[in-house]
Amino acid sequence: MTLLDIDGLKTYYGADDGWVRATDDASLSIERGETVGLVGESGSGKTTLAKSIIRLLPDNAEIVDGSIEFDGTEITELSDKELRRQIRWSEISMIPQNAMNGFDPVYTVGDQIVEVIRHHEDDTSKAEARERGRELFDDLGIDPDRIDDYPHQFSGGMAQRAMIALALALSPSLVLADEPTTALDVVIQDRILETIKEMQEELNSAMIMITHDMSVVSETCDRIAVVYGGRIVELADAETIITNPRHPYTLGLRNAFPDISDDDQELISIPGSPPELVDPGEGCRFAPRCPFAEEECWEVTPQPESYGDGHQVECHRADEIEHLQAEAGKKETWREQDLGDREPVGTADEQAAEAEVRLDD
Ligand SMILES: Nc1ncnc2c1ncn2[C@@H]1O[C@H](COP(=O)(O)OP(=O)(O)OP(=O)(O)O)[C@@H](O)[C@H]1O
């Protein structure tokens, strides 16, 4: 059963030089209990998409179009009060990138967990809420007596676990996990991911797992949405994304992360960097970095095409799967692109501004 249905979502940030189109026409639906990965480089728009769902966006952000239907409720139409009362933490919760920022430094971690529980459950006493917090700590491998500590007394790994406790305290139907382990060392990362998965399965919560790491999503997710330049450029079950992707960006990402089943794999990175999202113009946003870009790619924005079994791809050349997959595995394919007199998408203004600065000098 569909829990979350995002349709044509556009979330933009107001900036001095225009709108930053951080989420630009994203559509995605999620079933109950399902785990969907959002993968893409830093700046591709993953966090903006997740924060739009729980409406924890900064002041300069605006949802300018589209809908987010959660269990029959249109999130974009709720007042802040309704959202806090009915949805945030109780139905949808978020584990942020850095847990330390999620806690208020002046209250003990326990007090904050009790506060969240009691805000949503009028009938739960302080003692009961505290006991639930202690049990969650125990489940997450933290000594329950540490519940009276202040956030700064926790190590990074412990704070992250405590944040997971907070995010799961009200058994939400959907958990948004935003790079929940990037701030931690590698050994702890695996353990925390396992814990999140176990707790999520126990509660039968759905989860959106945000990461730039292809290996993390392949191990933890049922489906994967690949995000680039504010758009979902490929969406399919995890197996298809890992073994049979069609989008050149997905192929590039796959080259850049170690495959646990292949010891001899040579890692190849994608040259260049993600596009500026102010006024990106028409055309595929990946074209300036894509070794397969043709005339059409520069001129026409590709729309999602279906390749069966929920596999969707936004690429004009996605039909040429054998050619793309064969060439994408070669290092020489991913040389810096010779763009000739083409301007990379979206950076025309930036280049003009730079030229002006030089003239002013
Ligand atoms: N408050 C803001 N004001 C203006 N632009 C912003 C703001 N927050 C993010 N952006 C821009 O929006 C785009 C998407 O950012 P977002 O944080 O959603 O990407 P991300 O894929 O989650 O990256 P990261 O992994 O670094 O968080 C980027 O170009 C970023 O610079």
The ligand as an SDF file (V2000), in Angstrom:
LIG
                    3D

 31 33  0  0  0  0  0  0  0  0999 V2000
   19.6250   27.2580    2.2440 N   0  0  0  0  0  0  0  0  0  0  0  0
   20.0300   27.1930    0.9740 C   0  0  0  0  0  0  0  0  0  0  0  0
   20.0480   28.3010    0.2020 N   0  0  0  0  0  0  0  0  0  0  0  0
   20.4290   28.2540   -1.0990 C   0  0  0  0  0  0  0  0  0  0  0  0
   20.8230   27.1150   -1.7220 N   0  0  0  0  0  0  0  0  0  0  0  0
   20.8250   25.9920   -1.0060 C   0  0  0  0  0  0  0  0  0  0  0  0
   20.4450   25.9550    0.3820 C   0  0  0  0  0  0  0  0  0  0  0  0
   20.5720   24.6800    0.8230 N   0  0  0  0  0  0  0  0  0  0  0  0
   20.9990   23.9500   -0.2250 C   0  0  0  0  0  0  0  0  0  0  0  0
   21.1520   24.7250   -1.3270 N   0  0  0  0  0  0  0  0  0  0  0  0
   21.5870   24.2950   -2.6810 C   0  0  0  0  0  0  0  0  0  0  0  0
   20.6500   23.3500   -3.1410 O   0  0  0  0  0  0  0  0  0  0  0  0
   21.2820   22.3330   -3.8940 C   0  0  0  0  0  0  0  0  0  0  0  0
   20.9290   20.9790   -3.3180 C   0  0  0  0  0  0  0  0  0  0  0  0
   21.4460   20.8870   -1.9900 O   0  0  0  0  0  0  0  0  0  0  0  0
   21.1380   19.6380   -1.0500 P   0  0  0  0  0  0  0  0  0  0  0  0
   21.7400   19.9090    0.2820 O   0  0  0  0  0  0  0  0  0  0  0  0
   19.6960   19.3170   -1.1230 O   0  0  0  0  0  0  0  0  0  0  0  0
   21.9530   18.4920   -1.7970 O   0  0  0  0  0  0  0  0  0  0  0  0
   22.4720   17.1100   -1.2390 P   0  0  0  0  0  0  0  0  0  0  0  0
   22.4880   16.1940   -2.3990 O   0  0  0  0  0  0  0  0  0  0  0  0
   21.6670   16.6930   -0.0750 O   0  0  0  0  0  0  0  0  0  0  0  0
   23.9460   17.4550   -0.7840 O   0  0  0  0  0  0  0  0  0  0  0  0
   24.6620   17.1600    0.6070 P   0  0  0  0  0  0  0  0  0  0  0  0
   24.9360   15.7140    0.6050 O   0  0  0  0  0  0  0  0  0  0  0  0
   25.8860   18.0180    0.5400 O   0  0  0  0  0  0  0  0  0  0  0  0
   23.6940   17.6080    1.6810 O   0  0  0  0  0  0  0  0  0  0  0  0
   22.7720   22.6600   -3.8550 C   0  0  0  0  0  0  0  0  0  0  0  0
   23.0850   23.3410   -5.0410 O   0  0  0  0  0  0  0  0  0  0  0  0
   22.9050   23.5580   -2.6530 C   0  0  0  0  0  0  0  0  0  0  0  0
   23.9830   24.4510   -2.8130 O   0  0  0  0  0  0  0  0  0  0  0  0
  1  2  1  0
  2  3  1  0
  2  7  2  0
  3  4  2  0
  4  5  1  0
  5  6  2  0
  6  7  1  0
  6 10  1  0
  7  8  1  0
  8  9  2  0
  9 10  1  0
 10 11  1  0
 11 12  1  0
 11 30  1  0
 12 13  1  0
 13 14  1  0
 13 28  1  0
 14 15  1  0
 15 16  1  0
 16 17  2  0
 16 18  1  0
 16 19  1  0
 19 20  1  0
 20 21  2  0
 20 22  1  0
 20 23  1  0
 23 24  1  0
 24 25  2  0
 24 26  1  0
 24 27  1  0
 28 29  1  0
 28 30  1  0
 30 31  1  0
M  END
$$$$
